[in-house]
């Protein structure tokens, strides 16, 4: 399945220069549609707001369901290309990345809403492959694995021959190489790219359907198969079908070998999660390989043509923190119950969003590992406070320092790679951390989780727990508010400092920054360190807010959702992080929508995904950026006419 998904990624990249992070999620939707079609004869539609499903046939056969879902997948591919990625073909890397993340969030929320499933719930599709097993060198191998590998080889051969020997394949290659040249020769690049997207999406859906009897069908885990698939595509240079096939099969065999080794090696310590070894170690190898290859990995465009969200200059570092302090104090003293909890969640989310503003907004480095870094700080706080008895505030301070060190480690690939490749590398880093660290019984308590002691200072209880209407405690709200105000001031001062100006220079053009005497490596690593410190503080606050932490507390999807929110709000400014906090799931927006609980949160993920796609296409500067641009236009009108607009 990894190889087949990787082939689809290569196909869409070669056709339109887009790395689609939602490729596996769309394949999961097609597989769920196949499952539902076989069960009820109804086809589940992928657009929220339209009817949920339409009847197709009363008792569909395997062939009928496969053909129907192949047509459905092809149609989804064409629509995705036409409505989402075609308008972004000249957009910077970040715009295309966040649009695909928005599509990922929307598709996963769609699956959970339409099929009434949650992450962690695995479905099984009846296998249509031959059963049985053979023994090779003392190892039992099931026949269906050989069949899947053979189908992947056949698909690779077909794609290779299509692109090499057919007029249509050669036309797609020509259109991808030069859109203007294709138009001059009478080709239609958009139609050719749409055809490639249709084939790639159908291939991804077929791969998930065929592999579901073996791996299961889970909306969260299946969506995250994009990580090894992206790794296979990158190791194949995002261009070679045969190299991607070899990398995908190699990753699969490496994971199977590690799984067998972990089950038979009795000498391994109990705190090493066997599943973590299987999922994490290959990604470490891939991460090292990607970093080593560095600029040899292909990219579209150049840093000289990259357009970033505006990072407004800071004229006063104290006004925004003062406004936050006043508004937060008023809310904590007047709100009660769910509204006060929503305010606290918004403030904690704003702290986490500040980490994205620093590393992505100020320096232009796309990091998807922020929630993993926050999780390191959260679990470290629990370990230091509960396990070693280190009191507040020393345990959180040490945890934040540890998160900063992890952030520097996560930022090392940024010294050699950037753009989409860096986004994939940080996503692999986050997945590895989740599998190897968060599932370790020694560090986090394993799947059972761990408890976080209440913060106490000089005898005062600053924890969130309270009885009745006193929950959440106002004292905890003020702890979060003071932290947010302080970090807002720190972020604003970073923006106006010499360090911040150096970061913006690196974001604009690394070569020009180096020529001006800026050490680009130091600038990048310092940004990752500061960003990790912000994320670490957010992780500590999140730990105190939830009091019980588990692997699900810091899943990779939350990083994607936060990046989506802060991009929509304005990732280039500190104010954008504050607006993103208001929009966060469970925050004040959720309270305004009626505190609909989990159901509201699910729809909020879908709405966030759509908002992210729309923002990437029509408002790439974000909410705050648009306001900043409007204010400048108003000043220009006033300067020219002497009269401000009414």
Buried (B, 14 or more C-beta within 10 A) or exposed (E): BBBBBBBBBBBBBBBBBBBBBBBBBBBBBBBBBBBBBBEBBBBBBBEBEEEEBEEBEEEBEEEBBBEBBBEBBBBBBBBBBBEBBBBBBEBBBBBBBBBBBBBBBBBBBBBBBBBEBEBEBBBEBEBBBEEEEEEEEEEEEBEBBEBBBEBBBEBBEBBBEBBEEEEEBBBBBBBBEEBEEBEEEEBEBBEBBBBBBBBBBBBBBBBBBBBBBBBBBBBBBBBBBBBBBBBBBBBBBBEBBBBBBBBBBBBBEBBBEBBEBBEEEEEEEEEBBBBBBBBBBBBEBBBEEBBEBEEEBEBBBEBEEBEBBBBBEBEEBEEBBEBBBEEBBEBBEEBEBBBBBBBBBBBBBBBBBBBBBBBBBBBBBBBBBBBBBBBBBBBBBBBBBBEEEBEBBEBBBBBBBBBBBBBBBBBBBBEBBBBBBBBBBBBBBBBBBBBBBBBBBBBBBBEEBBEBBBBEEEEEBBBBEBEEEEBBBBBBBBBBBEBBBBBBBBBBBBBBEEBBBBBBBBBBBBEEBBEEEBEBBEBBBBBBBBBBBBBBBBBBBBBBBBBEBBBBBBBBBBBBBBBBBBBBBBBBBBBBBBBBBBBBBBBBBBBEBEBEEEEBBBBBBBBBBBBBBBBBBEBBBBBBBBBBBEEEEEEEEEEEEEEEEE
